[in-house]
Every structure is written in structure tokens, then in C-alpha cells.
Amino acid sequence: MAYDRYVAICQPLHYETVMNRTACVQMAASAWITGILSSALHTGITFEISFCGGNVVDQFFCEIPQLLNLACSDLYLIEVGFLIFSSFLGLSCFLFIIVSYVQIFKAVLRIPSKQGEHKAFSTCLPHLTVVSLFFSTAAFAYLKPTSSSTPRLNLIVAVLYSVLPPMMNPIIYSMRNKEIKGAL
């Protein structure tokens, strides 16, 4: 979406040629392939790990860091390396979004009319809000020190991370709808 917004605002005359069906299919396919590859590698490595601890995961769903707490095999380092690689991919996507929006905001601030500027910002801000909410809850969930974390806090953070961004999506995106604003 960040790239779509970037092309629409920064290169509006080229939008139809840049964001054609082929480009959309390629972007969707790359997201799907990356997600499928990442989950397949995680699953494959998880089946190779031997667990010497209990079999109780302190979450409401089985996530990789919680499984690693139960592992005692030497594949632990491979999984940690893969988590670092996955974090690198996530950070790369985040940086791409930031660079796209910096370019968008630079272009929007050059728009002479306040109405055009408002329209461009109202198009971009919902997506930026959703992305910021997702990355901030994910950062809070995964980058907090494990020494100061209690199992209860981990569970609350996991619920916030997995439930809050999807729950807020329709609310944030529908705020552009005048009828919804009126009803609120």
C-alpha cells in the first residue's frame, strides 16, 4: 500500500503504467511467497527441535519464541538465526514503508492547494496509522527484556499484538467515511 500511495501521489501521471495488473500480481505473489517460505522454514525447523522441558506454552497460541524456551536441541541456534533473518526482513519492509512515506510527505508539502494537501494526507494517514500500530505492538511484544517479563505480561502483550491491529483496521479505515464520522 505504501508503494501504491507513493506512485499515486509522487508520480500521478505514471500511475496507470506503473501500477498495472502485472505489478500488483508480482507484489502480492512476493508477499505470499515470503510468508509461505518463512512459515514453512519455521515449521520444518520446529519439527526438528527436541524438547526437554514441559509441553506447556505460556501463550494462547504457539509462537516460535515460546517454543524456543522449551527446546534443548542444538537447532536452537539455527532457529535463533532464522528469527534474526525474519526480523531483518520485517525491518526491511518497515524501512521501505518509511522511505515511501517520507517521499510522499515531501511531495504533499509541495502541493500548493490546502485541499489537495488535505486529500493526500487523508489518503495516507489511515495506512500509516495501521502500520505504526502493528509495528509498535510487535516491537513491544518481541523487543522487551525477557528478564523483566512475567508470564501474565507476556500473555497480555501477545493478545494486544495479535488482536489490536486487526481489530483497529476497520475502525481506522472507516474514519474516512462521512456517515461513520457522523454516527460517532
Protein Blocks (a to p, Z undefined) as FASTA:
>chain_A
ZZmmmmmmmmmmlmmmmmgmklmmmmmmmmmmmmmmmmmmmmmmmmmpccfbdcbdcbfb
dcfklmmmmpcbfklmmmmmmmmmmmmmmmmmmmmmmmmmmmmmmmmmmpmblklmmmmm
mmmmmmmmmmmmmmmmmmmmmmpcfklpcfklmmmmmmmmmmmmmmmmmmmmmmmpmklm
mmZZ
